[in-house]
Structure formats: structure tokens, C-alpha cells
Amino acid sequence: MYSDKFRFVGVYIEEAHAVDEWPISEAPRDIRQHQSLKERLAACNHLLSENESWLGGELSFHLDSMDNSFNIRYRSWPFRFWIVSKDRVLFKAMPTNSSYDLRDFEKFADAF
């Protein structure tokens, strides 16, 4: 859906609720904060393998650097999504009660 208008890209950032920093009981598994790109890659690969059915191959993933430069620039923590064109943010979804109403995205995307 919308792949005719947008290229979907994911960036795996630092853990939002790492067991050694800010654990929550609702977390599906215990993940420690990454200490290396190798650890971040392993966590990203686990996410991708656990969610292969809904990712559907339309989403390419990249890793944030260990200095978290993407997260710092785009304020991604704990999770966000945007529509970006030529380094300009056109749409930034904002969560409410730890979730998103995707109708906001759909409304923007349909008008794009």
C-alpha cells in the first residue's frame, strides 16, 4: 500500500525499553542496550525475522550509528514515522497513548 508514492525505509535505533536502562513489564523480550553495531544488527535481524509477515518486503532497514545521530536529528525515540522528501519532513506522526492512529498518515498520503 502506497508503494507507488513512497519508498519505505526503517532505521533501527537504540532500544526504547532496554532491560538495563528503562525496562517495562510489557516488553515481549528482554533486550539490553546495544554496545556495538553488531549487537544492534542482531536485534534488528530478530525484529525482522519475528515480523516478516507484515513487513512484506517493502521495507528496507538501516541501522543508526552508535552515536545515535539519526535518533538525535529526527527525535525518533521511542518510535516514530515520517514522510521525508529531499531532507524536508513533510509529515511526522505523533503517538497518543503509545500508539498511532494511522488514519492521519492515510489522510496525508492520499492527498500527496
N, C-alpha and C positions, 0 to 999 in steps of 0.2 A: 504494500500500500504506500503510495506517494513516492515510490522509487523512480517514477517518471519525472518528478520535480526535484528530488533531493538525493544526495548521496549520504547514507547513514554511516557514521563513524563513532565508535565508542573509545573513550580514554579511561583506562583503569588507573585510578588514583589511590592514594593512601586509604587504609581501612577506616571506615567511619566509626566502627564499634569494635576495634581490636580488643581482644581479651586482656591484653596487657596495658591498655590505655583507658578505654571507655566501654566496658562490656555491658551488654544488655541481655536479659534472660531470653528474649525473643529471637536472638540470633540463631540461624539454622545450624551453625557450627562455630567452633572457636578458631579464630584466625588471629595470630599475633601480628603486630605492626611489622611491615616489611623492613628488613635491614639491608636488603640488596635488590637489584633489579631481577636477579634470579628468583628470589622469593616472591616478588611482585608478579613475575611472569607465571610462576606456579599457581598463585592464587587466581590470576586471570584465566589461565587454562582450565582450572577447576570450575570457575563460573561458566565458562563457555561450554564445557562438557556437560554440566548439570542443566543447562538451559538451551541446549541445541535445538529443541523442537520449536521454541518460539522465536529464536533468533533468525532462523530460516535462511541463513547465508547472505542476507542483505547487509549485514553489519560487519564492517572491518574494525578490529580493535587495535589500539596502540597503548603503550604504557607511558604514564607520566614519569618524568625523571625522578631520581631520589631526592632532589632538592624541591620537588613538588611544584615546579614552575607553572605547569598548566593549571593546577588547582589554585595556586595563588593568583594567577592572572584572571581566571574565569570564576573564581569563588564556587568551586564545584562541590565542596563538602556539604552534606554527606552524599547527595546525588542531585544532579540537575540535567536538563537537556535544553538545547538551544537550536535556533536556526541561524546560521552564520553565513554571510556572503562577503567575500573579499575583506576579511578581517573585521567586519562590522556585524555586531549582534543585532539581528532583526527581531528575534523572539526569544524570550527567556522564560521558561516555565517555572513557576514558584509553587512549592508544595504547601498543602494545607493538611494539618494533622498527619504528617509523614506520608502523604500520598499526593498524587496528581489527578486533576480532572482533565483527562485527555481531550475533552471537547474543546478546551481553549486552544490546544495545538491544532486540532482538526479544523476549527473555525479559521485560524490564521492560514493554515496550509491550503485549505480550499480556496481562499481568496488570493493566494500568492500567484 
